Amino acid sequence: MDCCLTGKQMVCAGSCPKTVEPPKYPEKILFCGWRRDIDDMIMVLEAFLPPGSELWMFNEVPVIERDRKLTDGGLDVSRLENIKLVHKEGNAVIKRHLESLPLETFDSILILADESLEDSVVHSDSRSLATLLLIRDIQSKRLPDKDTKPTSLRLSAFSHSSWIREMQQASDKSIIISEILDSRTRNLVSVSRISDYVLSNELVSMALAMVAEDKQINRVLEELFAEQGNEMCIKPAELYLYDQEELCFYDIMLRGRQRQEIVIGYRLANTERAIINPSLKSERRKWSHDDVFVVISISE
């Protein structure tokens, strides 16, 4: 049993439940748009995804030119073992083109800030939002209906906008990540709650600021974002505790250590945001198997 002294309190974690992590299954992912560093993104997916996964690439770049660009970027497509590339050509803001894709079958969809519009932040974000709305609209009509009544104030406020409810229900079944460049666009995406987002320009700026402040941070960032080594991930609570077990966060950290992991935060069930480095670590509470933990662990 692991124990540690925190202030004046002795914390004893107990043992983790004997739960085996579920196996990884092949995934089906869609990229909408083309970035100049898309070859690096493919290599990251090749390292993370299990064999049999598919990566669909939907954009306006001709297929022959894509192969040349990927080769120029240092990617040898013939050496990909875990993922299969599926090329589709079309315009992501034309509904007829999007309807030709099996949008309801993808595990996740990433809407990229297309390199053809990188000189215009507003135009790029407008295109990403248009693509997002079109995809959600198509998905909401194809995915099975979800028999849920609007119980929250947020949903009741949209009682006269059934299309918003349909898109929100579709977002519960499929993950879409939109890359946006302007921080002002973040409010539109977050309020609609039909997609997650990545503010790529802000992430790069924050990383550069951290490295400028302390050069050693660069080694930490390289370790976390490399294909191999330690990575930040979300793991279910059942790996660390029993349902409704009463523990403090220090207990969870010690149980994570038993699994050779560093627990840095959590997200409670029915909440939207994760809490990183909680201030009340010694406060005991009951945890649910619907909670999740943010951990740093060795990639498998």
N, C-alpha and C positions, 0 to 999 in steps of 0.2 A: 504494500500500500504506500503510495507516494504521499508525503506530507511536507508542508513548508510553513514557515512563520511569516505572517504578513502583519506588521505592526505588533499588536498585542494578541493577535488571534492565530491559533494553530489551525491550518487547513489540511484536512485529510481527504483525498479525492475518492478513494475507493477504486473499484475496477470498472473498466468500460464493459458494456454489454457485449456478449459474444455474438456480434453481428458481422456478417460478411458483406463487404461492399458489392453491390450488384455489378454484373459484368457489363462491359461497354458494348453497345449495339451499333451497327452501321447507321450513319446519319445521312440525311439528304438536305443539302444546303444550297441556297440560291444567292448569287451575287448579282445585283442590279447596278450596272455602271462599270467604269474602267478607271483604275488608278495606275499611275506609272510604277508603283511599287507592288503591284498585285502579285508578282512572282514571289515576293517575300511572304505575302499572306498565304499563298498556296503552300509554301514550304512549312509554315507554322501548322496549318491544318493537316498536312501530311504527317507531321510528328505527333499530333494530338489524337486524330481520329482513328478508329479501328478499321481493319480491312473491310472492303465492301462498301465504303462510304462513297457518296456521289457529290460532286460540286458542279452545279449548273451555273454557267456564266452567260448572262443576258445583257447585251449592250449593242451599240451601233458599230463597233469595230468589226470589219470583215474577218472571218475565221482565219483566212490565210495570213492576214496581217497580225492576228493575235499570236499565232505560232511564232512568227518572227520576233515579235516584241518579247514574248516569254523567253525565247532562246537568247536574245540580246541581254536580258536581265539575269542570265545565268541559270535558268530553270530547264532541266532536261525532262520533258514530259514523259518520255519512255521509261524513266526510272522511278516514277511514282508507283508505290506499291499499295498504299492504303486507300487512296481516293482515285476516282475516275472522273475525268473532266468531260462535261457535256456542254457543247457550245450551242447557243441559240442567239440569233441576230434579230434585233428589233429595237424599237423606241420605247423606253420605259414610261413615257407620259402619254402614250397612245393606248387606250383601253383595249382596242381590238388586238394589239400585239400582246399585251399582258394576258388576255383571255386564252391565248394559245398555249400558255404554260399551266402545268398542274399545280397551281398555287396552294391548293388545300393539302398537298401531300408533303410539303417541305417542313422539316423540323424547325428550321430557322431561316430567316431571310435577312440579308444585309444590303441596305441601300447605300451605295457609295457616292461620295462627292466626285462626279465624273471629271476627269482631267481636262476635258474639252471646255469646261466652264470654270476652271480654277482661278481665272482672272477676275471673275465676278462672283463675290461671295453671296450677294442677294439672289442672283439668278440661279446659282447652284443650289441654295437652300430651297428656293421656290420649286425647283424641279424635284428635289428630294421629297418635299411635302406632297407635291402632286402625285408622285409615284406611290407614296405611302397610302394616301387616301384611295387611290384606284385599286391597289392590292387589297386593302382591307374591305373595300366594297365588294370586290369579286369573291373574296374568301367568305364574307358574311352570307352571300347567296349560295355558296357551295357547301359550306360546313353545316353539319346537323344543327337544328335549333336547340337552344339551351333553355330549358324551362325554369327560368328564374324570374322572380318578381323584383322590381326595383325597391329595395328597402332603405337605401341610404339617401341622404339629402342630395348627394351628387347626382344619383340616377333620377330621382324624382324631379330635379331641376330640368332634366332633359326629357320630360314626359312627352313633349310635343315634337321631339326630334328622334324618331324611331331609328333613323339611319345611324345616329351616334351610338345608340344602345346596341345595334347590330354589330358595329365595328368593335365596340368594347367587348362583346361576347366572343367575337372572332379572335381578339387579342388574348383571350384566356386559353385558346387552343393552339396558337402558333406564335412564335417569337419573331418579332421584326426589330432590327436595330437600324436606326437612321443615322448616318453620318452628317452632322451639320457643322457649318463653319462660323456662323454668326451667333454669338451668345444670346442675342435678342430672339432668335428663332426657338431657343430652348423653351421659352414660356408657352409658345403655341403647342409644341409637342407634349410637354408635361401636363398642360391643362386638359388636353383631349384624352390623355391616358389610353391611347390606342397604339402606342409604340414606345420602346425605350430609345435612347439616343446616345451617341458618342460625339462630344464636342472636341473634335480632333485638334483644331488649332490651339485650344486652351490647354489640352493635355501636353502638347509639345512645348508650349510656353512655360507651363509649370515645371516640366522636367528640366528644361534649360535653366530656369531660375534656381532650382534645387542644386544642380551640378555647379552652377556659378558660385553658389554660396559655400558648397563643400564638395570638392572633386571626388571624394570617396563615395559619395552617393551614387556616382555613375556605376560603380561595381554592383551596388545593390539593385539598381534598375536593370542592368544587363542580366543579372541572375534571374530576376522575376519575369522578365519579358522574353528570355531566350526560349528556344524550342525544348531544350533539355534542362534538367536541374530543378530548383525550387520554383513553385508557382503559387499564385493566389487563387483559391477556388472556394466554392460554396459546397458544404457537405451537410447531409441531414442530421438532425439531432439524435436519431436512433443509434448512431454510431458511438455516441458519447454518454448517453443516459437512458434511463427507463422513463416511460411516459408518466408525467405528473411527478417526477422525482424532484425533491427540493434541494437545490444546490446553489452555491454562489458562483460567480464567474471564475474565481480562483480555482474552484473544484474542476470546472470545465477545462481550464488551462492545464491543470495537472493531468487530467484524463487525455487531453490532446497530446501531452508529452509521452504518455504510454504508447501512443500510436506514431511517435516520431513526427509530430506535427506541432505547429505554433498556432493556437487559437487567438485571433486578434479582434474578433467582433461577432455579432449575431444579428439576426433579423427575426423578430417574433412573428408568429402566425397572424394574418390579417393586418399586417402593417406594411407600409410601402418602402421604408428606408431602413437600411442596416445601421447599426450603432457600432462604430469602430473605436477601440480602446475606451470602453465604458468607464465612467468615473466611479461608480459605486460597485466596485468589483467584489467587495465582501458582503454585499447585501444578498441574502438568500431569497430565492423565489422558486415557484414551481414551473418546470419546463414542459413543453408539449413536443410530441414527435412531429408536429407540424412546423416547429421552429427550425431554423437553419443556422449554421455557424460559418463564419468567414475564417479560413485557415490558410496557413502557408505550409505546403507539404511538397515532398519530392514527386515530380511527375512520373507516372507509371508508363 
